[in-house]
Amino acid sequence: MNMELIKINDYCWEIPRTGDMNVPGRIYTSPALVGTIRREEAISQVANVACLPGILTAAMAMPDMHWGYGFPIGGVAAFDWQSGIISPGGVGYDINCGVRLASTALTEADVRPKLEALANALYQNIPSGVGSTGSIKLTVKEEKKVLLQGSRWAVNRGMGTESDLGHTEDEGCMPEADPEAVSERALERGRRQLGTLGSGNHFLEVGRVSKIYDSPIAEKLGLSEGRVTLMLHSGSRGFGYQVCDDSLALMARNIGHMGLKLPDRQLACAWIQSEEGKRYYRAMACAANYAWTNRQVLMFRACEVFLRVLGTGPADLGLNLVYDVCHNIAKKEEHVIDNKKHLVCVHRKGATRSFAPGHPAICEDYRSVGQPVIIPGDMGTASYVLAGTSKAMSETFGSTCHGAGRVLSRKAAKRQSRGRSIHREMEDKGIFVRWSGKSILAEEMPEAYKDISQVVEAVQGAGISKKVAKLKPMVVIKG
């Protein structure tokens, strides 16, 4: 990639504004990762996003950036709420793909003797894989309640507690959701998939806290060294995919009426205030609510497995939701630009909200320390918990990275893994892995991803999030 990158500081590089770009591109990375970033074809996608009308400040990408549909994965872009656009490519197909982290009162010594049995039971009881269906069969009426209520739908049916809602981004519900904005095909696809993990990079992971970087914040979050954790990564399943597909098809047909010259047809979009734009936002909110409900149900089912396998009670297990964050979303938010408040639509595609201490959108439990940020790594290394910062608010519309970021395509990973037994390599590290797809372990092997520690050091160095704790995996269930 020959596109020019100008170093602003050790953790920020800029693509100068040229041609049809309305703003510059800005990439957050580090000296250790910038070489990889320079080779990324996704750099051109950052420049393309900068050409979209109504974009504010800069088109941004995080250190875990890689090629995506239209927008790069790891991309952040904010558009003026009145005069800007909204683009399904800036959200992604798996709407509100996100991560949920829970802590327990257990230590590794408590679970290690039954770890393999726990891995087997979680795999058997948590539906995973392409097209997987769950035990919850929704009627059309109930499905629409899920789309309107989000996580509360599950909590009202005994699958969780009120405190879970407070520890979920937006309390697990976007109020703008409107089931009438959703196609019959999307409803059909979502009816049997609630409470399923999905495939690809989705996972359920039992881990332990291996290191604490900020004790006061960790204590607030209920994390201490040696504590066993449960992490889930899943999204809106076929429902969200269909919402994206339907919206892209509609916007692609109507783009000619907008009088725009797009640098990439995958950037199909609509004015936020147009009927098409409003309809997508309402449908996207439905998918977001479906995803939050899905993770709420998954955590409840996983908790049931823990209790049964370990032969313990809820009080001794002490499962407590730390936080649930979403990655693929567009949200109406207020941000300060040039010392003035602006209402904007922030697209975070493979990026996490990183709101600073004191922000009213953070629940009271965590408002004094900032929003929890959960960054999963590959299945063989580590994951991290961070906290939001004021610098993220001033520079990145309150955003940070979302994971390690791929460096190998799935095909390339399969080629490089030939002759290896990935699950044996994991077991040699003390990690029990269970999987559904025939080639999923090859596609998701650790070498397919960037070094998660380097990615986290980049966002810490940039000041857009702050390290709190490091987690090590012990059990991994892959779709």
C-alpha positions in Angstrom: 0.0 0.0 0.0 1.6 3.2 -1.2 -0.7 5.6 0.5 1.2 8.2 2.5 1.2 7.9 6.3 2.5 10.9 8.3 3.6 10.3 11.8 1.8 12.6 14.3 3.3 10.9 17.4 4.4 7.4 18.4 0.7 6.3 18.5 -1.0 8.2 15.8 -0.4 8.4 12.0 -2.4 10.5 9.5 -3.5 10.0 5.9 -3.4 13.6 4.5 -6.6 14.9 3.0 -6.4 14.6 -0.8 -8.7 14.3 -3.8 -12.3 13.7 -2.7 -11.5 13.3 1.0 -13.5 15.7 3.2 -11.3 15.0 6.3 -8.0 13.3 6.8 -7.6 9.7 7.9 -6.2 8.9 11.3 -4.8 5.6 12.4 -4.0 4.7 16.0 -1.2 2.2 16.2 2.3 1.9 17.7 5.9 1.7 16.4 5.7 -2.1 16.9 2.6 -2.4 14.7 2.9 0.4 12.2 4.8 -1.8 9.8 1.9 -4.3 9.6 -0.5 -1.4 9.3 1.4 0.1 6.3 0.9 -3.2 4.5 -2.8 -3.2 5.2 -5.0 -2.7 2.2 -7.6 -1.4 4.7 -5.7 1.9 4.7 -7.4 2.7 1.4 -10.7 2.0 3.1 -10.0 4.7 5.7 -9.4 7.2 2.9 -12.6 6.1 1.2 -14.6 6.7 4.4 -13.1 10.2 4.6 -14.9 11.0 1.3 -18.4 10.4 2.7 -20.6 13.6 3.2 -21.1 14.9 6.7 -18.1 13.2 8.2 -16.5 15.1 11.1 -12.9 15.5 12.3 -11.4 12.4 10.7 -12.0 8.9 9.4 -10.3 6.7 12.0 -8.9 3.2 12.5 -7.7 1.4 15.5 -4.5 -0.8 15.8 -6.6 -4.0 15.2 -7.7 -2.7 11.8 -8.1 -5.0 8.9 -10.1 -5.3 5.6 -13.9 -5.2 5.9 -17.0 -4.6 3.8 -16.7 -0.9 2.8 -15.4 0.4 6.1 -12.4 -1.2 7.6 -12.9 -3.5 10.6 -11.5 -1.4 13.5 -13.0 1.7 11.9 -14.6 4.7 13.6 -16.4 7.6 11.8 -18.8 10.2 13.1 -21.3 12.0 10.9 -23.4 15.1 11.5 -26.8 14.0 12.7 -28.7 16.4 10.5 -26.6 16.6 7.3 -24.6 13.3 7.4 -25.1 9.8 6.2 -25.6 6.4 7.8 -24.0 3.3 6.2 -24.6 -0.4 6.9 -21.0 -1.0 5.9 -19.9 1.2 8.8 -21.7 -1.1 11.2 -21.2 -4.5 9.6 -23.2 -7.6 9.0 -23.1 -8.9 12.6 -24.9 -5.9 14.2 -23.9 -5.5 17.9 -21.4 -8.3 17.8 -20.1 -7.8 21.2 -18.4 -9.2 24.3 -19.8 -9.9 27.8 -17.6 -10.6 30.8 -18.6 -12.0 34.1 -16.5 -12.6 37.2 -17.0 -15.4 39.7 -16.1 -16.1 43.4 -14.0 -19.2 42.2 -10.3 -19.6 41.8 -8.4 -21.8 39.3 -7.9 -24.4 42.0 -11.6 -24.6 42.4 -12.3 -25.5 38.8 -9.1 -27.1 37.5 -10.0 -30.7 38.6 -13.3 -30.4 36.6 -12.1 -28.2 33.8 -12.4 -30.9 31.1 -15.8 -31.9 32.2 -16.8 -28.2 32.2 -15.5 -27.8 28.7 -17.5 -30.8 27.5 -20.7 -29.7 29.2 -20.5 -26.1 27.9 -19.9 -27.4 24.4 -22.9 -29.8 24.7 -25.3 -27.2 26.2 -24.4 -24.0 24.4 -25.5 -24.3 20.8 -22.7 -23.2 18.4 -21.8 -23.4 14.8 -23.2 -22.1 11.5 -27.0 -22.1 11.5 -27.2 -23.4 15.0 -30.6 -23.1 16.8 -31.4 -22.8 20.5 -34.0 -24.2 22.9 -36.0 -20.9 22.7 -38.6 -21.0 20.0 -40.1 -17.6 19.6 -43.5 -16.8 18.2 -43.7 -13.7 16.0 -45.3 -11.8 18.9 -42.5 -12.8 21.3 -39.8 -12.1 18.8 -41.0 -8.6 18.4 -40.9 -8.1 22.2 -37.3 -9.2 22.1 -36.6 -6.6 19.5 -38.3 -3.9 21.5 -37.1 -4.8 25.0 -33.6 -6.2 24.5 -31.9 -7.7 27.6 -34.9 -6.9 29.8 -36.9 -9.5 27.9 -34.6 -12.2 29.2 -34.4 -10.8 32.7 -38.2 -10.6 33.0 -38.2 -14.3 32.3 -35.8 -15.2 35.0 -32.7 -15.3 32.9 -30.6 -12.8 34.8 -31.0 -9.9 37.3 -31.7 -6.2 37.3 -28.0 -5.5 38.0 -27.2 -7.2 34.6 -29.1 -4.4 32.9 -27.1 -1.7 34.6 -23.8 -3.5 33.6 -24.8 -3.7 29.9 -24.1 -0.9 27.5 -27.3 1.2 27.0 -28.9 -1.2 29.6 -29.2 -3.7 26.8 -31.7 -1.8 24.7 -31.8 0.9 22.0 -35.2 2.5 22.4 -35.4 3.5 18.7 -36.0 -0.1 17.7 -39.1 -0.7 15.5 -40.0 -4.2 14.4 -42.0 -2.8 11.5 -38.7 -1.7 9.9 -37.6 -5.3 9.7 -38.3 -7.7 6.9 -40.2 -11.0 7.2 -37.1 -12.9 6.2 -35.1 -11.3 9.1 -37.8 -12.2 11.5 -37.9 -15.8 10.2 -34.1 -16.1 10.6 -34.1 -14.8 14.1 -37.0 -16.9 15.4 -34.9 -20.0 16.3 -31.4 -18.6 17.0 -31.8 -16.8 20.3 -29.4 -18.3 22.8 -26.9 -19.5 20.2 -23.2 -18.7 20.0 -22.8 -18.7 16.2 -19.6 -19.4 14.2 -16.3 -17.9 13.1 -14.6 -15.9 15.7 -17.5 -16.2 18.2 -16.6 -18.0 21.4 -17.3 -18.8 25.0 -14.3 -18.7 27.3 -13.6 -19.7 30.9 -10.5 -17.8 32.0 -8.7 -16.5 35.1 -7.4 -13.0 36.0 -3.6 -13.4 35.6 -2.5 -9.8 36.3 -3.9 -6.5 37.7 -2.6 -3.2 36.3 -5.0 -0.8 38.2 -6.1 -2.2 41.5 -8.7 0.5 42.4 -10.5 0.1 39.0 -10.2 -3.7 39.1 -11.8 -3.7 42.6 -14.7 -1.6 41.3 -15.2 -4.1 38.5 -15.0 -7.1 40.9 -11.8 -8.4 39.4 -8.9 -9.8 41.5 -5.8 -11.9 40.6 -6.7 -15.6 40.3 -10.4 -15.1 40.0 -12.2 -17.3 37.4 -14.1 -15.4 34.7 -16.6 -16.2 31.9 -16.5 -14.3 28.6 -18.9 -14.5 25.7 -18.4 -13.1 22.1 -21.5 -13.3 20.0 -24.0 -11.0 18.1 -27.3 -10.8 16.3 -26.9 -14.0 14.3 -28.9 -14.5 11.1 -31.3 -11.7 12.1 -28.7 -9.0 12.1 -27.1 -10.3 8.9 -30.5 -10.1 7.1 -31.1 -6.6 8.4 -27.7 -5.5 7.0 -28.3 -7.3 3.7 -31.8 -5.9 3.2 -30.6 -2.3 4.0 -27.6 -2.5 1.7 -29.7 -3.7 -1.2 -32.2 -0.8 -0.7 -29.5 1.8 -0.3 -27.5 0.5 -3.3 -30.6 1.0 -5.5 -31.3 4.5 -4.2 -27.7 5.8 -4.1 -28.1 7.4 -7.5 -30.9 9.7 -6.2 -28.5 11.1 -3.6 -26.2 12.6 -6.3 -23.1 11.1 -4.6 -20.0 9.7 -6.2 -18.9 6.9 -3.9 -15.2 5.7 -4.1 -16.5 2.2 -3.3 -20.0 0.7 -4.0 -19.7 -1.1 -0.6 -20.1 2.3 1.0 -23.8 2.4 0.0 -25.5 4.8 2.4 -28.5 7.1 3.0 -28.9 10.5 4.5 -29.5 10.0 8.3 -32.7 12.1 8.1 -34.1 10.4 5.0 -36.7 7.7 5.2 -34.2 5.0 4.2 -31.7 6.3 6.8 -34.3 6.4 9.6 -35.6 2.9 8.6 -32.1 1.4 8.7 -31.5 3.0 12.1 -34.7 1.5 13.6 -34.0 -1.9 12.1 -30.4 -1.8 13.3 -31.6 -1.0 16.8 -33.8 -4.1 16.6 -30.8 -6.2 15.7 -28.8 -4.6 18.5 -31.5 -5.5 21.0 -31.6 -9.1 19.7 -27.8 -9.4 20.2 -28.0 -8.1 23.8 -30.8 -10.5 24.6 -28.8 -13.3 23.0 -25.8 -12.7 25.2 -28.0 -12.4 28.3 -29.5 -15.8 27.5 -26.1 -17.4 26.8 -24.7 -16.2 30.1 -27.7 -17.6 32.0 -27.3 -21.0 30.2 -23.5 -21.0 30.9 -24.2 -20.3 34.6 -26.5 -23.3 34.8 -23.7 -25.5 33.4 -21.3 -24.2 35.9 -23.6 -24.9 38.8 -24.4 -28.4 37.6 -20.8 -29.5 36.7 -19.2 -28.0 39.8 -22.0 -29.1 42.1 -22.2 -25.7 43.8 -24.8 -23.2 44.6 -25.3 -19.6 43.1 -23.9 -18.0 46.2 -20.7 -20.0 46.1 -20.4 -19.5 42.3 -20.8 -15.8 42.7 -21.3 -15.1 39.0 -21.6 -11.4 38.4 -21.8 -9.5 35.1 -18.8 -7.1 34.9 -20.0 -5.5 31.6 -21.4 -6.1 28.1 -20.0 -4.0 25.3 -21.0 -3.9 21.6 -18.7 -3.5 18.6 -20.7 -3.1 15.4 -23.1 -0.3 15.9 -24.1 3.3 14.8 -25.3 5.5 17.6 -26.8 8.9 18.1 -24.4 10.6 20.6 -23.4 14.1 21.7 -19.7 15.0 21.4 -17.7 18.2 21.7 -16.0 19.3 18.5 -14.0 22.6 18.5 -15.4 23.4 21.9 -19.0 23.1 20.7 -21.5 20.3 21.4 -22.5 18.4 18.3 -25.2 15.7 17.8 -23.5 13.0 15.7 -24.0 9.4 14.4 -20.9 7.5 15.5 -20.2 4.3 13.5 -18.1 1.8 15.4 -17.2 -1.2 13.3 -14.9 -3.5 15.2 -14.4 -0.7 17.8 -15.5 -0.4 21.4 -17.0 2.6 23.2 -14.5 4.0 25.7 -16.4 6.7 27.6 -14.5 8.7 30.2 -15.2 8.8 34.0 -18.2 10.9 34.8 -20.1 10.3 31.6 -23.8 10.0 32.2 -24.1 7.0 29.9 -22.0 4.9 32.3 -23.9 3.1 35.1 -23.5 4.6 38.6 -21.4 1.6 39.7 -18.6 2.5 37.3 -19.1 6.1 36.5 -16.2 7.2 38.7 -13.7 5.0 36.9 -14.9 5.1 33.3 -16.6 2.6 31.0 -15.3 -0.9 31.1 -13.7 -2.0 27.8 -13.4 -5.7 27.1 -10.7 -6.7 24.5 -10.6 -10.4 23.7 -7.4 -11.9 22.2 -6.9 -15.1 20.3 -7.8 -18.4 22.0 -4.2 -19.2 22.9 -2.9 -16.0 24.5 -4.8 -13.5 26.6 -7.6 -10.9 26.8 -7.7 -7.6 28.5 -10.0 -5.4 30.5 -9.5 -1.6 30.1 -11.3 1.6 31.1 -12.4 4.6 29.1 -10.6 7.9 29.2 -11.1 11.6 28.6 -8.6 11.6 25.7 -10.9 9.1 23.9 -13.7 11.5 24.3 -11.7 14.4 22.8 -10.0 12.4 20.0 -11.9 9.3 18.9 -15.5 10.1 19.8 -15.1 7.9 22.9 -13.8 4.9 21.0 -11.0 2.3 21.2 -10.0 -1.1 19.7 -12.1 -4.2 19.9 -9.7 -7.2 19.7 -6.5 -8.4 18.2 -7.4 -8.0 14.5 -6.6 -10.6 11.8 -3.3 -10.7 10.0 -4.1 -13.9 8.0 -7.2 -14.6 6.0 -9.1 -17.7 6.9 -7.7 -19.4 3.8 -4.2 -18.4 4.6 -4.6 -19.6 8.2 -5.8 -23.0 7.0 -2.8 -23.3 4.6 -0.3 -22.5 7.4 -1.9 -24.8 9.9 -1.6 -28.0 7.7 -0.1 -30.9 9.6 -0.7 -29.3 13.0 -3.0 -30.3 15.8 -4.2 -26.9 17.1 -6.3 -28.4 19.9 -3.4 -30.5 21.1 -1.2 -27.4 21.1 -3.8 -25.6 23.2 -4.1 -28.5 25.7 -0.3 -28.5 26.1 -0.9 -24.9 27.4 -3.6 -26.1 29.8 -6.4 -24.8 27.6 -9.3 -27.2 26.7 -10.8 -26.3 23.3 -14.1 -27.5 21.8 -15.3 -26.5 18.4 -18.1 -27.1 15.9 -16.9 -26.2 12.4 -14.5 -28.6 10.6 -11.8 -26.0 9.9 -12.6 -23.5 12.6 -9.5 -24.1 14.7 -7.3 -23.7 11.7 -9.0 -20.5 10.8 -8.8 -19.2 14.3 -5.3 -20.3 15.3 -3.3 -17.8 17.4 -1.0 -16.9 14.5 -4.0 -15.7 12.4 -4.2 -12.6 14.7 -2.0 -9.7 15.7 -0.3 -9.8 19.1 -3.1 -8.7 21.5 -0.6 -7.3 24.0 0.9 -5.0 21.3 -2.6 -3.9 20.3 -3.5 -3.0 23.9 -0.2 -1.3 24.5 -1.0 0.9 21.4 -4.4 2.1 22.7 -2.8 2.6 26.2 0.0 4.6 24.7 -2.4 6.6 22.7 -4.3 7.4 25.9 -7.7 6.3 24.4 -8.1 3.5 27.0 -6.4 2.4 30.2 -5.2 -1.1 31.1 -7.0 -2.6 34.2 -6.5 -6.4 34.1 -5.2 -9.3 32.0 -7.1 -12.6 31.6 -5.7 -16.0 30.5 -8.0 -18.7 28.9 -8.6 -22.1 30.4 -11.6 -23.3 28.3 -12.5 -22.1 24.9 -15.7 -23.1 23.0 -15.6 -22.1 19.3 -18.5 -22.0 16.9 
